[in-house]
Amino acid sequence: MTSTSRIDLHLHSTASDGTVSPAAVVAAALEAGLTCIALTDHDTAAGVPAAWEAAEGTGLKVLAGIEVSATWERGEIHILGYGIDPAHPAIMAHGAWAATRRSQRMEGMVARLQEQGLHVTMEEVEAVAGEDRESLARPHLARAMVAAGYVEHTWEAFDRYIGDEHPAFVPTNLVSVEEALTLIRDAGGISSWAHPPEEHMDELLPVMRRAGLDGLEVYRPRTPVDRVRRFERRARSADLVLTGGSDWHGPEGLALGSFHLEPGQISAFLERVGLVS
């Protein structure tokens, strides 16, 4: 890792709700001039081996990652895991359970949409998701709604129907925050609270820290500078490593590489995962 390295620690593939395969994520990262990425699919690390294979010999470092969906009393919290063993039995078992639970959740959301006169079907959602996906997620449903003509954009689907606290929303209800952190730790990884909502920081951060949280996702596209500075202070005062990433889901969104981290921003994290000594 050099001072000119370009890093993105939050990317998704078709293993969860991204639109391109793990190998295509690697190809896009290389084209964008990135030198280190983390593949962090929702509740699965199934895409990591394919990403490793695609990156072999290219000079691109691919960190094995996962984004675990955890349930908290006030909603859903996402926790990133880095440096995990993607074949660890706990990770494999979680992926299988999550796929089943997400399918059941999707059936509930489809039923709620149909009650509102939006006749999207599970078959349409599965077709949009493709054969490579390990589980179903809301972006798949949003894309099916666009294809069916009920909304013009995926963001409209979230804003009107399937976003948190909207009419067709059904919570994931997979694991508790404590269970998510234990899962990541047992698989040999370090954890970081993904896109943390600032309004819950005072209440939840101490709880997560006591449960073993290692880091905080501070750097994200379009995050106001003043909020970044507040998150930096909170992370350092809690002795947490700083992480960040684009949360990239495919080429139809933010251009990969237009946001990246520099090693100096996340030096403690890089030390923890063994990328610098």
Wavefront OBJ file of the C-alpha trace (Angstrom):
o trace
v 0.000 0.000 0.000
v 1.477 3.361 -1.032
v 0.517 6.974 -0.351
v -1.075 7.150 -3.813
v -3.270 4.084 -3.361
v -6.961 4.547 -4.211
v -9.283 2.580 -1.944
v -13.021 1.800 -1.815
v -14.230 -0.364 1.059
v -17.936 -0.711 0.241
v -18.923 -2.415 -3.023
v -21.761 -4.773 -3.979
v -22.176 -7.416 -6.678
v -24.898 -9.685 -8.006
v -24.205 -11.968 -5.056
v -26.591 -9.598 -3.262
v -28.213 -6.502 -4.751
v -25.543 -5.168 -7.083
v -26.066 -5.178 -10.837
v -22.748 -6.672 -11.987
v -20.947 -9.903 -11.141
v -18.021 -10.072 -8.695
v -15.630 -10.443 -11.644
v -17.193 -7.392 -13.296
v -16.779 -5.422 -10.050
v -13.067 -6.193 -10.225
v -12.914 -5.167 -13.894
v -14.703 -1.897 -13.122
v -12.370 -1.197 -10.196
v -9.315 -1.731 -12.390
v -10.729 0.525 -15.092
v -11.422 3.185 -12.451
v -7.832 3.080 -11.227
v -8.602 1.699 -7.788
v -5.857 -0.285 -6.077
v -7.753 -1.791 -3.131
v -11.442 -2.681 -2.777
v -13.662 -4.625 -0.418
v -16.561 -6.698 -1.713
v -19.251 -6.269 0.942
v -22.416 -7.951 -0.254
v -25.464 -8.066 1.978
v -25.390 -11.055 4.345
v -23.192 -13.165 2.068
v -19.540 -13.539 1.131
v -20.321 -15.902 -1.738
v -18.959 -13.500 -4.349
v -15.529 -13.109 -2.752
v -13.792 -16.180 -4.287
v -14.808 -15.103 -7.814
v -13.542 -11.589 -7.108
v -10.230 -12.962 -5.838
v -9.874 -15.092 -8.946
v -10.623 -12.146 -11.237
v -8.101 -9.941 -9.423
v -5.278 -12.480 -9.453
v -2.196 -11.052 -11.145
v -3.707 -7.595 -11.651
v -2.224 -5.842 -8.618
v -5.688 -5.030 -7.269
v -6.128 -5.996 -3.628
v -9.572 -7.418 -2.839
v -10.570 -7.614 0.819
v -13.106 -10.253 1.779
v -16.089 -8.478 3.242
v -19.751 -8.714 4.153
v -22.501 -6.275 5.160
v -24.570 -7.858 7.906
v -28.143 -6.661 8.458
v -28.899 -6.424 12.172
v -32.139 -5.589 13.937
v -32.223 -2.913 16.625
v -35.256 -1.758 18.565
v -35.476 1.408 16.451
v -34.839 -0.182 13.071
v -32.236 -1.924 10.967
v -28.500 -1.429 11.431
v -25.884 -2.537 8.899
v -22.456 -3.688 10.047
v -19.570 -4.219 7.655
v -17.107 -7.045 8.230
v -13.596 -6.923 6.749
v -10.902 -9.566 6.459
v -13.335 -12.389 7.133
v -12.912 -15.969 6.003
v -15.676 -16.265 3.361
v -15.767 -20.046 3.850
v -16.100 -19.889 7.637
v -18.988 -22.117 8.781
v -20.675 -19.230 10.601
v -20.589 -17.064 7.473
v -21.913 -19.888 5.312
v -24.726 -20.637 7.777
v -25.649 -16.966 8.037
v -25.771 -16.654 4.248
v -28.124 -19.623 3.938
v -30.409 -18.351 6.719
v -30.413 -14.843 5.303
v -31.352 -16.060 1.826
v -34.363 -17.904 3.217
v -35.428 -15.018 5.427
v -35.001 -12.453 2.644
v -37.132 -14.539 0.302
v -39.889 -14.681 2.916
v -39.572 -10.950 3.474
v -39.810 -10.288 -0.255
v -43.004 -12.323 -0.478
v -44.457 -10.095 2.241
v -43.462 -6.906 0.453
v -44.832 -8.133 -2.865
v -48.116 -8.982 -1.144
v -48.317 -5.496 0.376
v -47.707 -3.906 -3.029
v -50.411 -6.059 -4.581
v -52.837 -4.901 -1.877
v -52.144 -1.364 -3.119
v -52.849 -2.305 -6.729
v -49.219 -2.725 -7.841
v -49.205 -6.229 -9.276
v -45.501 -7.046 -9.190
v -44.840 -10.787 -8.799
v -42.112 -12.804 -7.122
v -41.228 -14.238 -10.524
v -40.591 -10.728 -11.844
v -38.405 -9.857 -8.866
v -36.408 -13.080 -9.252
v -35.953 -12.428 -12.970
v -34.577 -8.956 -12.261
v -32.272 -10.340 -9.553
v -30.765 -12.902 -11.927
v -29.373 -16.368 -11.365
v -26.129 -15.222 -9.715
v -27.763 -13.619 -6.685
v -27.587 -15.352 -3.332
v -30.616 -13.567 -1.873
v -33.306 -11.018 -2.677
v -33.177 -7.401 -1.568
v -35.213 -4.231 -1.941
v -33.241 -2.898 -4.938
v -34.347 -6.009 -6.850
v -37.971 -5.182 -6.055
v -37.427 -1.536 -7.001
v -36.014 -2.561 -10.387
v -38.974 -4.885 -10.961
v -41.325 -1.987 -10.202
v -39.512 0.160 -12.770
v -39.727 -2.644 -15.352
v -43.455 -3.005 -14.677
v -44.000 0.728 -15.171
v -45.208 1.515 -11.664
v -42.365 3.967 -10.992
v -39.886 5.724 -13.250
v -36.810 5.319 -11.052
v -35.682 2.954 -8.309
v -35.390 5.848 -5.854
v -39.077 6.592 -6.462
v -39.938 3.033 -5.421
v -38.148 3.592 -2.115
v -39.564 7.075 -1.588
v -43.174 6.056 -2.211
v -43.523 2.371 -1.387
v -40.658 0.251 -0.042
v -38.425 2.585 1.962
v -38.294 2.293 5.737
v -41.684 3.114 7.317
v -43.411 3.186 3.905
v -46.548 1.149 3.085
v -44.893 -1.965 1.642
v -41.841 -2.076 3.898
v -41.167 -5.287 5.813
v -38.128 -5.433 8.158
v -35.446 -8.042 7.523
v -35.200 -9.335 11.121
v -32.087 -11.481 10.766
v -29.805 -11.110 13.785
v -29.272 -8.738 16.692
v -26.475 -6.175 16.714
v -24.573 -8.308 19.211
v -24.996 -11.426 17.064
v -23.800 -9.587 13.962
v -20.651 -8.402 15.703
v -19.976 -11.890 17.059
v -20.448 -13.376 13.575
v -17.843 -11.053 12.082
v -15.404 -11.598 14.946
v -15.780 -15.394 14.832
v -15.029 -15.339 11.090
v -11.729 -13.548 11.763
v -12.869 -10.086 10.680
v -13.085 -6.584 12.061
v -16.357 -4.672 12.104
v -17.460 -1.184 11.085
v -20.878 0.425 11.497
v -22.077 1.161 7.954
v -23.653 4.546 7.069
v -24.421 5.262 10.738
v -27.483 7.471 11.318
v -26.295 10.436 13.331
v -29.581 10.741 15.216
v -28.965 7.341 16.855
v -25.247 7.779 17.483
v -25.454 8.846 21.133
v -27.720 5.979 22.081
v -26.363 3.114 20.015
v -22.636 3.708 19.642
v -21.807 2.936 23.305
v -23.896 -0.244 23.091
v -22.123 -1.374 19.937
v -18.725 -0.481 21.320
v -19.323 -2.618 24.411
v -20.441 -5.460 22.119
v -17.125 -5.342 20.254
v -17.546 -2.841 17.400
v -14.157 -2.051 15.835
v -14.853 0.817 13.446
v -17.114 3.507 12.044
v -17.843 4.207 8.364
v -16.970 7.893 8.297
v -16.198 8.635 4.655
v -19.001 8.351 2.101
v -19.977 10.208 -1.085
v -22.018 13.355 -0.540
v -21.597 13.308 3.247
v -21.314 16.959 4.376
v -17.856 17.924 5.583
v -19.115 19.028 8.986
v -20.701 15.610 9.560
v -17.526 13.860 8.476
v -15.566 15.870 11.019
v -18.070 15.000 13.773
v -17.856 11.311 12.881
v -14.059 11.449 12.876
v -14.102 12.882 16.394
v -16.647 10.324 17.612
v -14.685 7.432 16.169
v -11.392 8.548 17.628
v -12.868 9.292 21.042
v -14.322 5.765 21.096
v -11.023 4.243 19.921
v -12.597 3.025 16.666
v -10.862 2.700 13.309
v -12.168 4.885 10.486
v -13.479 3.328 7.264
v -15.386 4.502 4.209
v -16.641 3.595 0.778
v -18.944 4.449 -2.080
v -21.645 1.790 -1.411
v -21.449 1.148 -5.169
v -24.103 -1.153 -6.641
v -23.341 -0.853 -10.357
v -22.536 1.446 -13.260
v -26.015 2.979 -13.424
v -25.263 4.949 -10.246
v -22.251 6.816 -8.964
v -19.222 6.378 -11.227
v -16.851 3.937 -9.563
v -13.619 5.700 -8.651
v -15.180 9.157 -8.486
v -15.080 8.633 -4.718
v -12.117 6.940 -3.092
v -10.130 6.872 0.108
v -6.452 7.588 0.570
v -4.347 5.450 2.941
v -3.728 8.327 5.331
v -7.452 8.606 6.068
v -7.760 5.007 7.234
v -4.228 4.111 8.391
v -5.370 2.394 11.594
v -7.813 0.224 9.637
v -5.125 -0.760 7.132
v -2.885 -1.813 9.993
v -5.658 -3.909 11.522
v -6.257 -5.837 8.294
v -2.542 -6.286 7.642
v -2.174 -4.067 4.591
v 0.479 -1.897 6.187
v 2.889 -2.593 9.023
l 1 2 3 4 5 6 7 8 9 10 11 12 13 14 15 16 17 18 19 20 21 22 23 24 25 26 27 28 29 30 31 32 33 34 35 36 37 38 39 40 41 42 43 44 45 46 47 48 49 50 51 52 53 54 55 56 57 58 59 60 61 62 63 64 65 66 67 68 69 70 71 72 73 74 75 76 77 78 79 80 81 82 83 84 85 86 87 88 89 90 91 92 93 94 95 96 97 98 99 100 101 102 103 104 105 106 107 108 109 110 111 112 113 114 115 116 117 118 119 120 121 122 123 124 125 126 127 128 129 130 131 132 133 134 135 136 137 138 139 140 141 142 143 144 145 146 147 148 149 150 151 152 153 154 155 156 157 158 159 160 161 162 163 164 165 166 167 168 169 170 171 172 173 174 175 176 177 178 179 180 181 182 183 184 185 186 187 188 189 190 191 192 193 194 195 196 197 198 199 200 201 202 203 204 205 206 207 208 209 210 211 212 213 214 215 216 217 218 219 220 221 222 223 224 225 226 227 228 229 230 231 232 233 234 235 236 237 238 239 240 241 242 243 244 245 246 247 248 249 250 251 252 253 254 255 256 257 258 259 260 261 262 263 264 265 266 267 268 269 270 271 272 273 274 275 276 277
